[in-house]
Amino acid sequence: MHILLTGSTGLLGRYLLKDLSLANIPIVTVVRPKGRQSAQQRIDNIMANLEEECGQKFQPPHVLAGDICEPNLGLKDNDLKWLTENCDSVLHNAASLTFHATSDAGEPWRSNVEGVKNVLDLCEKTGIKDFHHVSTAYVCGLRSDKVLENDLDVGQELGNDYEKSKIQAEELIRSASFLSPPTVFRPSIIIGDSKTGFTTTFHGYYVPLRLIHTLSSVIADEGEDTPGRRLSLDGTETKHFVPVDWVSAAMVSIVQNPEHHGQTYHLTPPNPATTTMTRDVLEKVTGCYGAIFCGADTVIDDPTEIERLFYDHIEVYNSYWRDDPVFDRTNILKAVPHLPCPEVTEDMLQIISKAAIEMEFRWKEPVKVKTNSEEIHAKI
Ligand SMILES: NC(=O)c1ccc[n+]([C@@H]2O[C@H](COP(=O)([O-])OP(=O)(O)OC[C@H]3O[C@@H](n4cnc5c(N)ncnc54)[C@H](OP(=O)(O)O)[C@@H]3O)[C@@H](O)[C@H]2O)c1
């Protein structure tokens, strides 16, 4: 039987495609077409690149063109019949990472809440009971105490619309009585590959990195006499960066072992990075030194031009400009004792940062499988 994977064209989805393929688990994936590329071509390209990377052939996923925002994910009746006959579990990973909604009908509500309702409806229609869902550790919102894996709504304040949409999604899934108890994965801040630094998306950690990298030439022109740039942090705050390869490996191991289904897992590192370590890495990789911690919650009311630009651009991440809570890891340690999370060291963060800078904060899948019009052009 196949597992239905959503979000297979994103960063985590790409690693899930690889790890599920390496585990020989048959995959069906719902993908939307993009630009001139059909859903099939998008996945064919990713699989061709993954096969090259792994040096082996994989069973190709069954690709269904669709969109989680449409009823039945926009699938045709014969696709629903195919799923009923060939699929018994879902790994729902697709989501919008929009932090602030511009309307009640827009993102992140559209994909993360309405999309989840559509995926649940599809499961009910096709008899899929085994549900694995990718949530986020930040459904804990602005909590500062220890967060247990089984906690969800304990009355906490939430930091942004994304967190609100992800908590609503978890609630919908947990109340779907036709499902077996769902498995919920809660990664913290996903960064690139722990060994190569590879990434395809540049949210979270990459936003301040990109900004400082961009501002570095302006800062260099200011000369050495300018005052240091003030950070409204004290340097001891923790940030739970977690490499994408480990998140995916841990998820696929749990998916493969039914005795671990039905639990909630914090996919978080045991030892989070501090803001001092993060500042040091950002300075080394951008060559832009001179950031000073002036205390958590300090109000910088006379910002320099550089400080103003910096704080304006990271405003969307304001709710993460603070100490993380402690994330309990009891369930994840029990389920994957053979897969310890790699330590996010200063060296690893440097590899990850340098890879993103080298990629110029852009990723375009190398085209291995051409679209029809590209093939026609190639023949002319
Ligand atoms: N990145 C993090 O730091 C982080 C942390 C915690 C949890 N998470 C969770 O991890 C999961 C994967 O995140 P990611 O970082 O891999 O994000 P990503 O790289 O932005 O990928 C998002 C994926 O979802 C798909 N998608 C979005 N809306 C869709 C729609 N309406 N119909 C079909 N597909 C749709 C995208 O498809 P297209 O390619 O067509 O756009 C893409 O494949 C998400 O559930 C996210 O909430 C992420």
The ligand as a Tripos MOL2 file, in Angstrom:
@<TRIPOS>MOLECULE
LIG
   48    52     1     0     0
SMALL
NO_CHARGES

@<TRIPOS>ATOM
      1 N1         10.5750   25.4500    7.8270 N.am      1 LIG1
      2 C1         10.4660   25.4230    9.1630 C.2       1 LIG1
      3 O1         11.2770   26.0210    9.8980 O.2       1 LIG1
      4 C2          9.3560   24.6080    9.7910 C.ar      1 LIG1
      5 C3          9.3530   24.4750   11.1890 C.ar      1 LIG1
      6 C4          8.3450   23.7170   11.7900 C.ar      1 LIG1
      7 C5          7.3850   23.1030   11.0340 C.ar      1 LIG1
      8 N2          7.4000   23.2560    9.6890 N.ar      1 LIG1
      9 C6          6.3650   22.5660    8.9110 C.3       1 LIG1
     10 O2          7.0130   21.6620    8.0300 O.3       1 LIG1
     11 C7          6.2320   21.4770    6.8460 C.3       1 LIG1
     12 C8          7.0950   21.6620    5.6210 C.3       1 LIG1
     13 O3          7.6820   22.9520    5.6640 O.3       1 LIG1
     14 P1          8.8750   23.3770    4.6920 P.3       1 LIG1
     15 O4          9.8130   24.2020    5.4910 O.co2     1 LIG1
     16 O5          9.3640   22.2040    3.9390 O.co2     1 LIG1
     17 O6          8.0650   24.3800    3.7440 O.3       1 LIG1
     18 P2          8.2490   24.7010    2.1930 P.3       1 LIG1
     19 O7          9.6280   24.4080    1.7640 O.co2     1 LIG1
     20 O8          7.7200   26.0910    2.0220 O.co2     1 LIG1
     21 O9          7.2630   23.6620    1.4830 O.3       1 LIG1
     22 C9          5.8640   23.7820    1.5690 C.3       1 LIG1
     23 C10         5.2590   22.6880    0.7180 C.3       1 LIG1
     24 O10         3.8250   22.7200    0.8420 O.3       1 LIG1
     25 C11         3.2670   22.7580   -0.4710 C.3       1 LIG1
     26 N3          1.9840   23.4670   -0.4740 N.ar      1 LIG1
     27 C12         1.6860   24.6340    0.1320 C.ar      1 LIG1
     28 N4          0.4200   24.9710   -0.1450 N.ar      1 LIG1
     29 C13        -0.0850   23.9880   -0.9540 C.ar      1 LIG1
     30 C14        -1.3210   23.7730   -1.6110 C.ar      1 LIG1
     31 N5         -2.3130   24.6660   -1.4820 N.pl3     1 LIG1
     32 N6         -1.5150   22.6350   -2.3470 N.ar      1 LIG1
     33 C15        -0.5000   21.7410   -2.5000 C.ar      1 LIG1
     34 N7          0.7210   21.9140   -1.9150 N.ar      1 LIG1
     35 C16         0.9100   23.0180   -1.1650 C.ar      1 LIG1
     36 C17         4.3050   23.4930   -1.3140 C.3       1 LIG1
     37 O11         4.0400   23.2430   -2.6860 O.3       1 LIG1
     38 P3          4.5570   24.2030   -3.8730 P.3       1 LIG1
     39 O12         5.9690   23.7740   -4.1610 O.co2     1 LIG1
     40 O13         3.6120   23.9310   -4.9750 O.co2     1 LIG1
     41 O14         4.4940   25.6190   -3.3690 O.co2     1 LIG1
     42 C18         5.5710   22.8380   -0.7910 C.3       1 LIG1
     43 O15         5.7200   21.5610   -1.3370 O.3       1 LIG1
     44 C19         5.0600   22.4580    6.9610 C.3       1 LIG1
     45 O16         3.9220   21.7750    7.4470 O.3       1 LIG1
     46 C20         5.5410   23.4740    7.9960 C.3       1 LIG1
     47 O17         4.4470   24.0800    8.6730 O.3       1 LIG1
     48 C21         8.3710   23.9770    9.0320 C.ar      1 LIG1
@<TRIPOS>BOND
     1     1     2 1
     2     2     3 2
     3     2     4 1
     4     4     5 ar
     5     4    48 ar
     6     5     6 ar
     7     6     7 ar
     8     7     8 ar
     9     8     9 1
    10     8    48 ar
    11     9    10 1
    12     9    46 1
    13    10    11 1
    14    11    12 1
    15    11    44 1
    16    12    13 1
    17    13    14 1
    18    14    15 2
    19    14    16 1
    20    14    17 1
    21    17    18 1
    22    18    19 2
    23    18    20 1
    24    18    21 1
    25    21    22 1
    26    22    23 1
    27    23    24 1
    28    23    42 1
    29    24    25 1
    30    25    26 1
    31    25    36 1
    32    26    27 ar
    33    26    35 ar
    34    27    28 ar
    35    28    29 ar
    36    29    30 ar
    37    29    35 ar
    38    30    31 1
    39    30    32 ar
    40    32    33 ar
    41    33    34 ar
    42    34    35 ar
    43    36    37 1
    44    36    42 1
    45    37    38 1
    46    38    39 2
    47    38    40 1
    48    38    41 1
    49    42    43 1
    50    44    45 1
    51    44    46 1
    52    46    47 1
@<TRIPOS>SUBSTRUCTURE
     1 LIG1         1 GROUP 0 **** ****
